[in-house]
Amino acid sequence: MDAARSGINQHINMSPEMANEIKQAENQIKRILGIGNRISERRLIDDLTRMGMNESIVRRAILIMHHRGEVEYQRERHVIVRKV
């Protein structure tokens, strides 16, 4: 239900399991990346894949958060900054 409210399923058809995995990835990104902090996209993806998450799920979570305005890309998408 949270995934539906957050807009994850808005334009993408995905299973509830995939939506849940994306939500978990978003929570981990928010935990790792404090508001106003920045991290390289590669390092963030590597850290989360070491935790056992699928790289494509992590990338999709970052993209969804970007579309919602929660994170911002800088330096030609090499650096991610958390906004909200």
C-alpha positions in Angstrom: 0.0 0.0 0.0 2.9 2.4 0.8 4.3 1.7 -2.6 1.1 2.6 -4.3 0.9 5.9 -2.4 4.5 6.7 -3.1 4.1 6.5 -6.9 6.3 3.5 -7.5 3.6 1.7 -9.6 2.5 4.9 -11.4 4.1 4.2 -14.8 5.7 0.9 -14.3 3.9 -2.5 -14.2 5.6 -4.6 -11.6 4.8 -7.4 -9.2 4.2 -6.6 -5.5 7.4 -8.5 -4.6 9.4 -6.2 -6.9 7.7 -3.1 -5.4 8.5 -4.3 -1.9 12.2 -4.8 -2.9 12.3 -1.3 -4.3 10.8 0.1 -1.1 13.5 -1.8 0.9 16.2 -0.4 -1.3 14.8 3.1 -0.9 14.8 2.7 2.9 18.4 1.6 2.8 19.4 4.5 0.6 17.7 6.9 3.0 19.5 5.3 5.9 22.9 5.5 4.2 22.5 8.9 2.7 21.5 11.6 5.2 19.7 14.7 4.1 22.1 17.1 2.4 24.8 14.4 2.1 26.3 13.2 -1.2 27.8 9.9 -2.4 29.0 8.6 -5.7 26.4 6.5 -7.5 28.9 3.7 -8.0 29.7 3.5 -4.3 26.1 3.5 -3.2 25.2 0.7 -5.6 28.3 -1.3 -4.6 27.4 -0.9 -0.9 23.8 -2.0 -1.4 24.8 -5.0 -3.6 27.2 -6.1 -0.9 24.2 -6.1 1.4 22.5 -8.6 -1.0 20.3 -6.3 -3.1 20.0 -6.7 -6.8 21.8 -3.9 -8.7 18.9 -3.3 -11.1 16.5 -2.9 -8.1 18.9 -0.4 -6.5 19.2 1.6 -9.8 15.4 1.6 -10.2 14.9 2.8 -6.6 17.4 5.7 -7.2 15.6 6.6 -10.4 12.2 6.6 -8.6 13.6 8.7 -5.8 15.0 11.1 -8.4 11.6 11.4 -10.1 10.0 12.2 -6.8 12.6 14.9 -6.1 14.1 13.1 -3.1 17.6 12.8 -4.6 19.4 14.9 -7.2 22.1 13.9 -9.6 25.2 16.0 -9.9 28.4 15.9 -11.9 26.9 14.1 -14.9 25.1 11.5 -12.8 28.2 10.4 -10.9 27.2 11.9 -7.6 23.8 11.6 -5.8 22.7 14.2 -3.3 19.7 13.6 -1.0 17.4 16.6 -0.9 14.4 15.7 1.3 
